[in-house]
Amino acid sequence: MRTLGVEISGSEALLCLLTKEDDVFDIRDIRQRRFTLGNQGADLEEMRKFQFDFAKLIQDYGVDSVAIRQRPHKGKFAGSATGFKMEAAIQLISDVDVQLLAGNEVKEQLKRNPVPVDFEDTGLKKFQEQAFTNAYVYILRKTYAKDE
């Protein structure tokens, strides 16, 4: 299973590709660790380019699923309009399973199944930590759903 973890922050989509085969997790190196959407996604061509480039990355790396942390619509930590546009563009990519993870689900899974390695030992950049966590939690979800 190849899962692309995505954390949308402002006008950036931060990425981490995590695979699980035979109960072994592996962090894969990818050519692009972040996508930035300028001009708040107001330009149609820029949105199309973002979606095309994202879909191409998914296709090139054989990604099965994309896990995005869901952001609240209101309140202190509410997502931006640009972030929601990016999220929608990713969700509309065909031939890939895109899932939104609720914040409380992520916390609950991490509480029950902590990440077995310190993040500093993964070799990832600090800005990729939430994307890594999203991919890890989604893979756990899929693993336990099969067991039930």
PyMOL commands that set and color helices and strands:
alter all, ss='L'
color gray80, all
select helices_A, chain A and resi 39-41+44-60+81-91+103-112+119-122+126-147
alter helices_A, ss='H'
color red, helices_A
select strands_A, chain A and resi 2-9+12-21+24-28+34-36+65-69+97-101
alter strands_A, ss='S'
color yellow, strands_A
deselect
rebuild
show_as cartoon
